[in-house]
Amino acid sequence: IIDESHSALLQVAATQGAIGLAASAWVCIAFARLWWKGRHQMVAAGILGACAGYLITILVNFSVVPAALPFCIFLGAAAIILQGEAAPTQALHRAARPLNVAAGLLGLAVLAPLAVALPYMADAKLRDASNAFAAGDRGSAAGLLRDARSLQPQQQLYAAAAGNLAMADADWTAARDAYTMADNLGSFDPSVFRQLALADDHLGLHDQAIAAAKRSIQLNRFDPRNLAVLQALTSGAKPA
């Protein structure tokens, strides 16, 4: 199942459009201007190399939180370093530096488990659930998905996966609940709404099924499966 582009630039364009591309370009241009002003500093070349390495990598890969978060922290620190220190306040900055470093390290210690460890653990659970499902062990797959959702309840991907598993078991009510949760969490995956339309249809919710099918077409009008489901619903036939 291909659900994400192996290019962060293309992924932003597909999911956020021109506004997302403009915002990404603005960040890059702002950093380039900042680096140019501070290019004579000793660490400037290393900062540029680190940023270029990350950006080049995600041109041919997708961005994930465990990699993006450290980069954003690095980028913020780099911005401060490249700005340099104003002469009248150098002494004050030097005095406050140990306290700032300690506060920053404490903040990282608190945030790192939430921002890095939990998403990693949840993704591991999702991977194990996918393997269990492929092996035919749907009970284990359901339990692993519940674990993933408890670790990252705000992640729509895990709710959608739970819906897919419920659909495989013909549990239409559970599937509808999971897909509706994915929708509430901000899913932009057209397959979520196509599957939601099928679940609604099995539950006799005809109007809701048509609305969900139309939403799937709005998100991807080039997928013939989306159009086929809507045509079947509007013609009175049973969707495949």
N, C-alpha and C positions, 0 to 999 in steps of 0.2 A: 504494500500500500504506500503510494507516494503522497505524502501530505505536507511536505515542506521543501522549498527549493534549496539546493546546495549552493546558494549564493545569498548572503545577507542583503546585498543590494537589490537583487531581483525579488527577494521575499518582502522587503519593505515596499517596493513598487507594487507588488501584487496585493498586499494587505492594507497599505496605508496611502497608496496613490501618490500624486504629485506633492501633496502636503508633507507626507513622510519623507520623500526624497529630498525636498527642499530643506526640511529640518536636519536631515543627516548631512547634507552638503554644508549647511550653515555651521554645524559643529566642526566639521573638518576644516573649513575655511578659517573659522575663528581660531582653532588651534594652530593652523599653519601661520597665521599672522602673529600669534603670540610667540611661537617658536622663533620666527624670524627676528623678533625684537630681542629675544634672549639667546640668540644663537652663539654668542661669544662666551657663554658660560661653559664651565668645564664639562658638565654633564649633559649639555644640550644634544650632542651627537647620540649619546646613549638613549636619551628620551625619544628622539626622532626614530631611531632604529627600532625601539620597542613598539612604538605606535604603528610604524609602517609594517612591522612583522605581523601584528594582530590584524590590521586592516586588510593586508594582502591575503591572509589566511581566510578571513570570512568572505572574501570575494568568491571563493570556491568551496565554502562550507557554510553551515548555518550557525547562528549565534545561540549559545546556551548559557543559562544563568551562572553555572560554576566557572565559566571562562569570562563572561561579560562583566560580572561584578568586580573581580580583581582588576580588570582593565579600566573600569570606570573609576575605581579608587585610585589607580595609578594615574589616570588622566587628570583627576582633580589635584593630586599632589604635584604632578608635572606643571600644571598651570600656575600653582603658587611658586614653585621653584623658578620657573622661567620669568616670572614677573620681577623677581629680585626683591630687595628690601630698600625702602626709602631711607636715606641717610639720617634724618632727624629721629627716626624711631628704631634705629638698629639696636640700640642698647635695650629698649623695652622689649623688642621681639626676642632678643637673646635670653632675657630673663624669663619670658613667658614660654619659651620653647619647650623645656622639659615638661611643664604642666600640660601643654597642648599635645605633646607626644603621648604622655600617659593617658590623657583623656581619649585620644584617638585609638590607642591600643585597647583600652577598655571597651570602647564602642565596637571595635572590630570583634573582640572576644564575645560580646553579647550578640552581635548581628550575624557573625559567620555561621553559627549552627543553623540559624533560621534561614539565611539567604543561600547557603551553599549545601550544608549537610542534609537538610530536610528535602530539598528538591532532588538531590542525588539519590537518597534513599527511596523516594517516591518513584523515580524513574526506574530504579532497580526492581522495585515491586512490579511496576508495569511490564518490564521486560520478562520477569519470571511468570507473570500472569499470561503473557502472550505465548510463552513456551508451553505452559501448562495447558492452555486452550488448544494449541497445535497438537499436543500429545493426547488430547481427548479427555483430559482431567478438568472438567468444567467446575467441579466443586472447589478445587484448589485455586483455579483461576479467579473465581468469584471472591474467595477469601483474600487473595493477594490484591485484587482491585479495591476491596474495601480498605485494606491497609494503606494503599497508595492514596486513596481519597481522604483518609483520616490524617495523613501526613501533609497533604496539600489540598485542603478542601476548596480553595479558590481556583484550582486548576481545571479548566473546562475539558481538557483532553482526557482526564481520568473519568469524568462523568460520562463522556461520550463512549469511552471504552466499556464502561459498565452497561450502557445502553446496547452496545453491539452484542455483548455477552447475553443480555436478557433476550434480545431478538433471536439469537441462536437457539435459545430454550423456549421460544414462543411465549415468553412471559411479557405480554404486551403492556400491561400496567406498569411493571418495573421499568420496561424500556422507555415508555412515555415519560415517566418520572425522571429518569436519568437524562434523557435528551432535553427535557424541559429545563433541568438544572444546568446543563451545558449551555443552553440558550441564555439563561439568566446570568451565567458567568461570562457571557460575551463571545460565544463561539461564532466564528466566521467560516466554519467548515460546511460546505453545501451538503455533504453526505449526512451530517447530523439532522438537517431539516428534511432531507429525503426519507431517512429512516423514521423520523418522527411522524411524517405523513403516513407511512405504512402502519406504524403502531396506532395512530389515531383512527385509521380506516378499519383496522381489526376491532377496535373498541367501539365502532359505530359513531365516531366523532367526525362526521363528514366535512362540515365547514372548517373545523380546525385542521383536518388533513389537507384540504385544498390550500389553506393559508400557508401551511408548512411547505407544501410542494412549490408554491409560488416563491416562497423565500429561498428555496434551494436554487431555483432558476435565476433569481436576482443575484445570487452569489456566484453562480457559474452557469451561464446560459449555453456554454459549449459542450456540456456533458449530456449526451443523449438520454442517459438514465433519468435525469431530473425531469426532462420534458416528457418522457414515457410515463412516469408516475403521474404527473399532472393530467396528461391526456386520458389515462385510464380512469382517474378519479372523476374527471368532468364528463366522461362518456358513460359512466355507470359500470364499467368493467372492473374486474378485480386486478389490482396492480400485481405484477409478477414479483 
